[in-house]
Amino acid sequence: MVSHVDERSTLSLPVRHSTARSLISRTTSSTTPRRHRHARSHHGGSSQPAQSVFPWFTSGNVEIIITSGRKEQRYLLHKLILSQCSGFFEASTSEGWSRSQPEPSTQSFQSGALARIGEDEAATTSFTQSGPGSQVGDGRRWRYELDWGSSEQDIPMLVQKDASSSLFGGDEGTSQPPPVRNKPQAPQSGFFRSMANFSAVNMQHSPQEPVDDVIRDYDNLFRIFYNYPPALDAVYIATAYVECKSLLQLADMYDALEVVGPRIDHHLLRFQGRLWKQIAKYPPSYLKLGYLARSRVIFSEAMVHVVGQWPAGANQLRGQIDNPVMELIEDKVDELEETKARVESRLFRITLTTSRGDRVTPHNSMLDWLAVSLFRQWVAENTTPPPAPILKDRSRPGSTRNSGQNAPLPPPPINTGRIYRLLGAGSQAYLPHDELKRFLKLRPEDYNRESLKKFERRVEDMKILARDAVKPLMRSFLELDLGRDGGGLPYLTCTRLDDADFPWDD
């Protein structure tokens, strides 16, 4: 049944009663039919007039203010969610560290509303319970502000402030609802003139103000806490790396890597092929990022590159990453060196046999022995650094002026990855037909067409044996497609990480 208001009783009431009656009718509007219900969304059946969405939840009890330059971003969030996602908020809102304030008195709030509206107690109570001042929880409030410190070297950090000066405090202008007017004020004379001038401006050509990095990082952090997707670049992987790195460092400050890391991992893995190429270009950087994000795929991919070209990236990692990661790198480097030593030892033990099963020697098969000697000489030259040249000291005795100038330079590093890939490829990848022909011509008495064919067959037998010997080094545990030639990488990619190797699973 729909109740109708008596017009005579309404006309006899003072003006302030009609105003309060209009407020009461808003709370009971769900029982009266309405035509226009668009632009009103009460998710979950809530009847609150103020919309409770990120970043401002009317049921929140933690106020956070992020200020960077002239820009300011305010949040009203929930202590329960912040404590579950961040160890910083869990500790700072605990009993020992908290500077929370009790909830403002409901009676004083109702008396203020009665003074403004002039209605009975029941009507005022129904208004205050549905207004934005209603909160849930244990009645405590917290307030945080971003403190930039006293010097440029200081890292900006959230600092807990006294909640009495915030919107939760006893300030009458902020704790009480705004005054209710019977009718809107008449527009001023200059309003229409200013709107006419405003409409003449071409808004499409106005430059959009860039978002501050600090505000962006904090906004992404709180978005992830509430299971909202972070605003990260999805087109340019270099920009996405910078944004993800900054966000991870912020999450590390507030002990929230377990919540933020999977989001970063999911965002970067969407780049797929472009991500693998970027990791190959900057393996130490992505190793640190994968470690912070707890990403097994990114961490493993970067670790293969770091171990393969070690110690090239040592200066970028020492002192910048935790000791368990450095110990893991050193262990994997030692494992790779041991594998290479076993393979090299096996390569130098490769030999040929005669039809009787005896090892070839210059006495029983000179041509076969030359094939073995040529192969071993090629392996030794390509896997061993050249000896340092011996330079005579031309300076006068007792003179140290030119002692540093005549010091021999260290030999260049050997591209072992390329050498082992050549051995793994076999065939004409190394020691081709022309080189074998030039070598055999050094002995004119042994050079002819038949001896050249036999010599090539015996060298090919050595290559087949060498291909089997280097198989442990030919495996690649990269997501990056290297192709048949190894993608041109000058190092080995056979490092493998097991489930027990990841340093964050201890």
Helices and strands as residue ranges (DSSP letters): H 7-12, H 15-27, G 29-31, G 43-45, E 62-68, E 71-77, H 79-85, H 87-92, E 101-102, H 106-117, H 121-130, E 140-147, E 157-161, G 163-165, H 172-175, H 189-199, G 203-205, H 213-225, H 237-253, H 257-269, H 273-281, H 283-293, H 296-308, H 323-348, H 366-383, H 416-425, G 427-429, H 433-440, G 444-446, H 449-469, H 471-474, G 486-488, G 499-501, G 503-505
